[in-house]
Amino acid sequence: MSDHVTWEACLRCGALAAVGWAPVIRIIGAPAENRPVEFDCPAGCQVGLDELAQAHGLPAHHSSAGGPGQRPQAADGGGPA
């Protein structure tokens, strides 16, 4: 679940798409950083969370728990964001 939503140009079609953001802990002991955790394009485009992060100047998540499409761990420890 996201903390806030921004409207961004879809990386596929350019339409305004909703991007949900939440604080995520990438490295244990490091501060949480706001990262995209949800994406919804009205045209139905599929964009990966790592691709969205990189488009916003953030590094890819690279979770050891899963591959592409794996959702990051929420900062509150409550499971996938």
N, C-alpha and C positions, 0 to 999 in steps of 0.2 A: 504494500500500500504506500502511496506517495504522500509526502508532506505538503507539496505544492505542485501546481501544474503551470507550464508555460506553453505558449503556442509558437511553434517553430515551423519553418519550411521543411516539408518532407524531403528527405535525401533522395527519394526515388522520383516523385512526380511534381514536387514544388508546392503542393497544396498545404494549407495550414493544418498541422497535426498537433495533437495534444501530447506533451512529454511530461510524465510524472517524475518528480525528483524526491529523493529522500537521503538523509545522512547514512552513509555506508562505511563500515570499517573494513579496509582492505588489508591492513597489517595489524595484528594484535598488538596493542599498546600504543598505536598511532591514533591521532585524532580522526574522527569521522569526517568524510568529505561528501558534499552533495554530489550525487550521481544520478543519471537517468535510470529509473527502475520500471517505467511503463511507457508504452508508445501506442498511439491510436491515430491512424490516418483515415480520414473519411473515404478515401479511395480504396482502402483495404491493403495498402502497401505494407510489407513486412520489412522492418529494419531492426537489426540486432542491437542489443543494449551496448555492447562494446563498440559497435560502429557509431552509435549516437555519442558515446563518451568521447571517442576520438575526434569526432566532428566538433566537439566543444572544447578541444584541447586537453582532455583528460586521458590518462593511460587506459588501455584495455584492462578489464578486471582480472582475467586469467586465473579464475578459481581452480584450485586443484581438485575440487569436489565434483566438477563437471565440465562439459565441453561447451561448444557454442550454444547460446540460448539459455545457459544456466543463469539463474537469477542470483544477484549478490546477496550476502547476508545483511539484514537490516541492522542498524547500529544499536537497536534496543534488544538484540539477541532473540527476537521473536520469530525467527525463521525467515524464509525468503521474503524479500521486500515486495 
